[in-house]
């Protein structure tokens, strides 16, 4: 174990460090960064997962409820603000994931740089959020498929696609990654069709010949005033939840120093095309008072409603198919992330040791099984409840846990940089530096705190409803759970509220790099096509 304040190791021109043989870009035995996961994913996987992993139910379906509650201006501003937050969070992830590519990245960073009790709390809170997301995405499958038929029982749809998510996750990691690459490519390609076609619809070029323009912006930009805008924020945060998953995938990437910065650099594509421009397109084509918005579920998505109202029925069907793929994709990666979070907790002693085990091809069975089983079982709430109610509960719970997670990521980055400075190390020694430091990390942390307070206000005085204890706990119970877990962890760990920055071993879990980068992945077949097709945007 390296001593406190130990400076980064120097490598010889022969590719050796202290007599140890170099393996790829990291030397063998790189101080605890190794797990039983297999480093078989490449830059292409990480970039595409970063681009599309979080595009699911929140954007395609949740935008309808947000449009109704807040209005066109509210939803657009909401995505601008939440987009700036995840931009800041992603850059904080970038600096830490390159140097510390660990299986439950955020949890281990928090435990190392903030406090073990905070890391314990974050880990279990994130795991809860992942199986809630699986349940919500399975609920979304029911809403999407009701567009085509309502003859199949809700429980049957949930069971079928629960098994699909299970199958994708229990196959080899490379198969899971390829599925996510294809799904991300479909979502990424389709958004261009949406943008162009919605502009045509708004201009009156659709069969309906209704030139909408900015009619809805001009007539009622905010449907329920300032409080309506506040009510939109949880859905905007929920829509972007999962954008941080590239930090988890870094542990199974062959070259994090190359893959992570490229994935972080591509985030502007997702933020601008999917969320900001995508939400703008909805506001100029769909009325916030349209009766189909999250009604019975048949026309739940405002994107589908826009095509149907314009008389473009074939595009409505294709849009619904893309939403279906997106929902399954997000549910699948939530299973992946949840299992790796449990593995990371065990890796640092915050969960039973058996959770750290993986089989010979890198599948963490003890993390996969409980994540997929609980997430799938929770989805059956949709059998006896309205889809809109289940969506609202799950979205609010997930957004609160996401805000807690994003805030801890930014705080960990701040503390990591502080420890780096206290121990006399130069920022130039970092393998990758974010140009947003320090303002980005502080921006993200500040807004996470503010919005947790906003959701407390909305839980007590909800939009359009009277205050009630039932409503408060239905929407804010995740914060209550986080506080309870943290206080219990504090009693167990005791000691300081903060880790002493001067005593943090900055090399214990670190990955070191040689100067030479491994050869570029061979670009051939479908893999090469996908990489070349998006390479000019992802860099």
GUSE-72688 format. One record per residue (C-alpha): residue in three letters; x, y, z. Coordinates in pm, whole numbers, padded with zeros to 5 digits, always signed. Layout:
BEGIN
ALAXYZ;...
This chain:
BEGIN
UNK+00000+00000+00000;UNK+00134+00340-00094;UNK+00204+00587+00182;UNK+00012+00908+00231;UNK+00132+01180+00000;UNK+00316+00934-00219;UNK+00378+01094-00556;UNK+00262+00932-00879;UNK+00504+00663-00997;UNK+00743+00725-01279;UNK+00767+00477-01564;UNK+01081+00377-01746;UNK+01113+00385-02122;UNK+01108+00004-02118;UNK+00753-00003-01988;UNK+00831-00117-01635;UNK+00744+00023-01297;UNK+00931-00092-00990;UNK+01017-00416-01171;UNK+00655-00497-01258;UNK+00555-00589-01608;UNK+00323-00348-01787;UNK-00009-00482-01907;UNK-00175-00266-02174;UNK-00188+00087-02040;UNK-00193-00014-01670;UNK+00076-00205-01485;UNK-00002-00541-01330;UNK-00136-00511-00976;UNK-00246-00149-00992;UNK-00327-00104-00623;UNK-00676-00243-00589;UNK-00831-00120-00911;UNK-00866-00485-01017;UNK-01186-00686-00962;UNK-01328-01006-01110;UNK-01490-00801-01386;UNK-01339-00845-01732;UNK-01198-00543-01916;UNK-01343-00631-02255;UNK-01532-00313-02346;UNK-01385-00049-02572;UNK-01416+00320-02649;UNK-01705+00257-02887;UNK-01909+00083-02616;UNK-01854+00356-02358;UNK-01926+00638-02603;UNK-02251+00483-02728;UNK-02369+00389-02379;UNK-02296+00744-02264;UNK-02492+00876-02563;UNK-02803+00667-02525;UNK-02823+00486-02192;UNK-03046+00740-02020;UNK-03283+00800-02313;UNK-03594+00617-02204;UNK-03931+00662-02045;UNK-03854+00998-01883;UNK-03804+01180-02213;UNK-04040+00997-02447;UNK-04332+00954-02205;UNK-04266+01184-01910;UNK-04246+01492-02131;UNK-04623+01469-02179;UNK-04701+01499-01809;UNK-04445+01781-01777;UNK-04601+01968-02068;UNK-04941+01942-01905;UNK-04820+02049-01560;UNK-04580+02326-01651;UNK-04638+02434-02010;UNK-04400+02469-02306;UNK-04166+02726-02151;UNK-04147+02535-01822;UNK-04043+02206-01979;UNK-03784+02373-02205;UNK-03626+02567-01916;UNK-03642+02255-01699;UNK-03435+02056-01948;UNK-03190+02344-01989;UNK-03126+02354-01614;UNK-03108+01979-01560;UNK-02889+01953-01870;UNK-02639+02199-01724;UNK-02635+01990-01407;UNK-02558+01659-01574;UNK-02295+01836-01787;UNK-02119+01940-01465;UNK-02166+01596-01307;UNK-02024+01420-01614;UNK-01707+01628-01606;UNK-01663+01547-01237;UNK-01705+01179-01327;UNK-01450+01214-01606;UNK-01160+01321-01385;UNK-01227+01051-01129;UNK-01322+00764-01362;UNK-00996+00789-01560;UNK-00786+00766-01245;UNK-01018+00545-01038;UNK-01215+00314-01274;UNK-01388+00115-01000;UNK-01692-00116-01027;UNK-01931+00105-00827;UNK-01748+00425-00910;UNK-01955+00691-00731;UNK-01990+00484-00415;UNK-01621+00410-00383;UNK-01520+00767-00465;UNK-01756+00895-00195;UNK-01619+00647+00059;UNK-01260+00741-00023;UNK-01289+01120-00047;UNK-01592+01215+00165;UNK-01680+00964+00436;UNK-01740+00586+00459;UNK-02090+00643+00600;UNK-02175+00867+00305;UNK-02038+00607+00065;UNK-02243+00335+00235;UNK-02558+00548+00209;UNK-02498+00642-00153;UNK-02432+00283-00256;UNK-02751+00142-00113;UNK-02952+00446-00228;UNK-02823+00402-00583;UNK-02903+00034-00576;UNK-03260+00115-00469;UNK-03289+00367-00753;UNK-03178+00110-01009;UNK-03443-00146-00926;UNK-03706+00131-00904;UNK-03600+00234-01256;UNK-03634-00125-01380;UNK-03987-00132-01239;UNK-04073+00203-01396;UNK-03938+00104-01736;UNK-04143-00217-01727;UNK-04445-00004-01642;UNK-04355+00207-01945;UNK-04356-00103-02166;UNK-04724-00155-02080;UNK-04810+00205-02174;UNK-04618+00179-02501;UNK-04768-00153-02609;UNK-05122-00036-02532;UNK-05084+00184-02839;UNK-05115-00130-03049;UNK-05333-00354-02835;UNK-05502-00370-02497;UNK-05596-00737-02526;UNK-05289-00866-02340;UNK-05306-00848-01958;UNK-05071-00603-01792;UNK-04909-00878-01584;UNK-04831-01078-01900;UNK-04649-00786-02067;UNK-04451-00720-01750;UNK-04349-01086-01721;UNK-04245-01118-02086;UNK-04022-00813-02092;UNK-03888-00869-01744;UNK-03751-01196-01881;UNK-03605-01008-02181;UNK-03416-00771-01950;UNK-03295-01070-01746;UNK-03173-01247-02061;UNK-02977-00945-02185;UNK-02806-00904-01847;UNK-02715-01268-01785;UNK-02552-01307-02125;UNK-02186-01218-02159;UNK-02093-00855-02094;UNK-01989-00801-02456;UNK-02336-00912-02573;UNK-02500-00667-02332;UNK-02274-00391-02459;UNK-02354-00464-02824;UNK-02728-00455-02750;UNK-02684-00113-02587;UNK-02474+00011-02880;UNK-02744-00085-03130;UNK-03023+00060-02914;UNK-02831+00384-02869;UNK-02766+00406-03242;UNK-03138+00364-03317;UNK-03236+00632-03065;UNK-02963+00866-03181;UNK-03055+00828-03549;UNK-03428+00865-03491;UNK-03396+01197-03307;UNK-03286+01358-03635;UNK-03606+01233-03797;UNK-03808+01374-03506;UNK-03646+01717-03524;UNK-03689+01754-03900;UNK-04043+01614-03912;UNK-04164+01821-03615;UNK-04036+02139-03778;UNK-04231+02044-04091;UNK-04543+01972-03882;UNK-04514+02304-03699;UNK-04476+02486-04030;UNK-04795+02331-04169;UNK-04630+02083-04405;UNK-04805+01773-04262;UNK-05128+01626-04410;UNK-05329+01819-04148;UNK-05188+02148-04293;UNK-05214+02313-03952;UNK-04935+02573-03923;UNK-04884+02565-03545;UNK-04566+02770-03522;UNK-04520+02891-03165;UNK-04893+02907-03096;UNK-04871+02727-02763;UNK-04578+02938-02646;UNK-04764+03257-02731;UNK-05094+03157-02573;UNK-04975+02994-02249;UNK-04602+02944-02192;UNK-04660+02845-01825;UNK-04979+02651-01754;UNK-04952+02666-01375;UNK-04708+02951-01312;UNK-04391+02918-01108;UNK-04517+02619-00911;UNK-04596+02443-01237;UNK-04237+02492-01347;UNK-04111+02352-01017;UNK-04333+02045-01065;UNK-04164+01979-01401;UNK-03814+01951-01253;UNK-03851+01602-01098;UNK-03948+01457-01437;UNK-03659+01637-01609;UNK-03417+01495-01353;UNK-03573+01150-01387;UNK-03536+01170-01766;UNK-03162+01231-01730;UNK-03108+00975-01454;UNK-02861+00717-01577;UNK-02647+00963-01772;UNK-02377+00899-01513;UNK-02360+00525-01590;UNK-02051+00571-01808;UNK-01862+00602-01479;UNK-01961+00245-01392;UNK-01881+00104-01736;UNK-01528+00248-01710;UNK-01432-00042-01479;UNK-01485-00284-01767;UNK-01320-00068-02031;UNK-00977-00165-02159;UNK-00850+00194-02172;UNK-01037+00443-01947;UNK-00793+00726-02024;UNK-00905+00714-02385;UNK-01267+00598-02352;UNK-01391+00815-02064;UNK-01292+01159-02202;UNK-01448+01069-02538;UNK-01771+00965-02367;UNK-01773+01284-02160;UNK-01698+01489-02470;UNK-02000+01343-02647;UNK-02250+01444-02378;UNK-02329+01771-02553;UNK-02488+01566-02833;UNK-02729+01394-02596;UNK-02812+01712-02407;UNK-02868+01931-02711;UNK-03033+01687-02952;UNK-03237+01467-02724;UNK-03336+01678-02429;UNK-03319+02044-02521;UNK-03409+02039-02890;UNK-03630+01733-02842;UNK-03833+01902-02570;UNK-03857+02217-02782;UNK-04000+02014-03070;UNK-04272+01876-02841;UNK-04370+02224-02721;UNK-04427+02354-03075;UNK-04634+02057-03193;UNK-04844+01942-02895;UNK-05088+02146-02689;UNK-05039+02123-02310;UNK-05415+02070-02290;UNK-05431+01780-02535;UNK-05664+01519-02385;UNK-05438+01231-02493;UNK-05141+01330-02276;UNK-05087+01041-02039;UNK-05454+00953-02043;UNK-05531+00585-02075;UNK-05181+00512-02202;UNK-05283+00461-02565;UNK-05137+00792-02677;UNK-04917+00846-02372;UNK-04615+00990-02552;UNK-04640+01350-02677;UNK-04411+01248-02963;UNK-04668+00991-03078;UNK-04950+01242-03024;UNK-04774+01496-03246;UNK-04753+01251-03538;UNK-05112+01134-03493;UNK-05254+01484-03474;UNK-05061+01575-03789;UNK-05208+01280-03980;UNK-04876+01093-03999;UNK-04995+00757-03870;UNK-04697+00549-04003;UNK-04451+00776-03823;UNK-04658+00745-03505;UNK-04611+00367-03518;UNK-04237+00395-03582;UNK-04205+00648-03299;UNK-04381+00411-03064;UNK-04144+00130-03168;UNK-03840+00351-03093;UNK-03989+00433-02752;UNK-04035+00062-02689;UNK-03666-00003-02767;UNK-03562+00290-02548;UNK-03763+00172-02251;UNK-03619-00180-02268;UNK-03267-00043-02315;UNK-03289+00177-02005;UNK-03432-00109-01801;UNK-03149-00334-01916;UNK-02871-00094-01825;UNK-03032-00033-01485;UNK-02991-00405-01416;UNK-02627-00380-01524;UNK-02561-00073-01308;UNK-02740-00212-01004;UNK-02538-00533-01005;UNK-02208-00343-01039;UNK-02309-00112-00754;UNK-02359-00409-00522;UNK-02027-00552-00638;UNK-01851-00226-00565;UNK-02007-00205-00219;UNK-01874-00551-00139;UNK-01535-00461-00289;UNK-01486-00197-00018;UNK-01652-00386+00266;UNK-01991-00207+00260;UNK-02185-00519+00159;UNK-02141-00895+00222;UNK-01826-01029+00059;UNK-02006-01272-00172;UNK-02148-00978-00371;UNK-01792-00909-00498;UNK-01775-01239-00683;UNK-01812-01278-01059;UNK-01798-01588-01276;UNK-01522-01668-01523;UNK-01671-01444-01794;UNK-01730-01148-01563;UNK-02097-01178-01459;UNK-02158-01070-01095;UNK-02440-01316-01027;UNK-02492-01221-00664;UNK-02553-00861-00769;UNK-02759-00937-01079;UNK-03014-01171-00922;UNK-03148-00945-00641;UNK-03145-00635-00863;UNK-03344-00798-01141;UNK-03579-00989-00910;UNK-03676-00691-00692;UNK-03705-00453-00987;UNK-03925-00692-01179;UNK-04143-00778-00880;UNK-04202-00410-00801;UNK-04332-00355-01155;UNK-04642-00559-01071;UNK-04774-00258-00877;UNK-04891-00143-01219;UNK-05142-00431-01229;UNK-05368-00277-00965;UNK-05281+00092-01002;UNK-05316+00347-01280;UNK-05005+00377-01495;UNK-04988+00753-01442;UNK-04988+00710-01062;UNK-04715+00446-01072;UNK-04507+00659-01309;UNK-04539+00965-01083;UNK-04441+00773-00768;UNK-04144+00604-00925;UNK-04027+00917-01108;UNK-04029+01129-00792;UNK-03849+00862-00590;UNK-03587+00812-00862;UNK-03529+01184-00917;UNK-03461+01240-00546;UNK-03214+00952-00533;UNK-03055+01080-00854;UNK-03012+01429-00707;UNK-02846+01276-00401;UNK-02616+01073-00626;UNK-02523+01365-00852;UNK-02455+01583-00548;UNK-02223+01325-00395;UNK-02037+01283-00725;UNK-01969+01659-00739;UNK-01875+01665-00369;UNK-01637+01371-00420;UNK-01471+01557-00707;UNK-01430+01867-00491;UNK-01283+01660-00209;UNK-01054+01467-00446;UNK-00910+01788-00584;UNK-00872+01925-00232;UNK-00683+01614-00118;UNK-00466+01634-00429;UNK-00376+01993-00339;UNK-00325+01930+00035;UNK-00082+01648-00038;UNK+00125+01873-00260;UNK+00045+01721-00597;UNK+00018+01922-00914;UNK-00303+01919-01123;UNK-00081+01848-01423;UNK-00019+01499-01275;UNK-00384+01404-01328;UNK-00425+01168-01625;UNK-00717+01380-01751;UNK-00835+01724-01638;UNK-01176+01883-01691;UNK-01183+02240-01815;UNK-01498+02299-01604;UNK-01310+02277-01272;UNK-01396+02420-01018;UNK-01715+02595-01128;UNK-01879+02288-01278;UNK-01856+02077-00962;UNK-01990+02358-00743;UNK-02270+02435-00989;UNK-02387+02074-00991;UNK-02368+02035-00612;UNK-02553+02361-00544;UNK-02845+02280-00772;UNK-02878+01928-00634;UNK-02924+02074-00285;UNK-03171+02337-00408;UNK-03385+02087-00601;UNK-03401+01841-00311;UNK-03551+02133-00118;UNK-03789+02206-00406;UNK-03916+01848-00405;UNK-03971+01874-00028;UNK-04190+02179-00092;UNK-04385+02000-00367;UNK-04434+01694-00147;UNK-04599+01906+00122;UNK-04790+02138-00112;UNK-04835+01937-00436;UNK-04961+02098-00753;UNK-05341+02074-00776;UNK-05381+01869-00457;UNK-05428+01929-00086;UNK-05143+01855+00156;UNK-05154+01506+00303;UNK-04922+01270+00487;UNK-04992+01001+00227;UNK-04883+01225-00061;UNK-04572+01342+00128;UNK-04442+00991+00199;UNK-04538+00863-00147;UNK-04318+01130-00305;UNK-04047+01191-00044;UNK-03997+00854+00124;UNK-03666+00802-00057;UNK-03515+01101+00127;UNK-03645+00964+00455;UNK-03480+00631+00370;UNK-03150+00800+00279;UNK-03143+00994+00608;UNK-03222+00678+00807;UNK-02950+00477+00630;UNK-02696+00755+00680;UNK-02769+00796+01052;UNK-02739+00420+01103;UNK-02409+00420+00912;UNK-02281+00713+01120;UNK-02355+00521+01440;UNK-02161+00225+01303;UNK-01860+00414+01163;UNK-01847+00700+01416;UNK-01531+00912+01406;UNK-01495+01224+01192;UNK-01775+01356+00972;UNK-01518+01406+00695;UNK-01222+01200+00588;UNK-00900+01389+00669;UNK-00778+01495+00322;UNK-00414+01474+00429;UNK-00449+01105+00514;UNK-00629+00989+00199;UNK-00420+00733+00010;UNK-00451+00871-00342;UNK-00277+00570-00497;UNK-00446+00281-00318;UNK-00733+00238-00568;UNK-00570+00422-00855;UNK-00497+00301-01206;UNK-00165+00406-01356;UNK-00097+00455-01726;UNK+00199+00423-01958;UNK+00273+00676-02228;UNK+00191+00444-02516;UNK-00174+00389-02600;UNK-00291+00048-02727;UNK-00376+00020-03093;UNK-00708+00155-03210;UNK-00985-00103-03207;UNK-01030-00262-03543;UNK-01314-00094-03727;UNK-01496-00355-03925;UNK-01850-00478-03985;UNK-02139-00328-03793;UNK-01907-00213-03515;UNK-01696-00014-03755;UNK-02000+00132-03927;UNK-02147+00253-03600;UNK-01818+00402-03486;UNK-01747+00577-03815;UNK-02104+00701-03841;UNK-02088+00878-03506;UNK-01717+00939-03468;UNK-01728+01290-03609;UNK-01984+01389-03344;UNK-01853+01191-03049;UNK-01508+01348-03046;
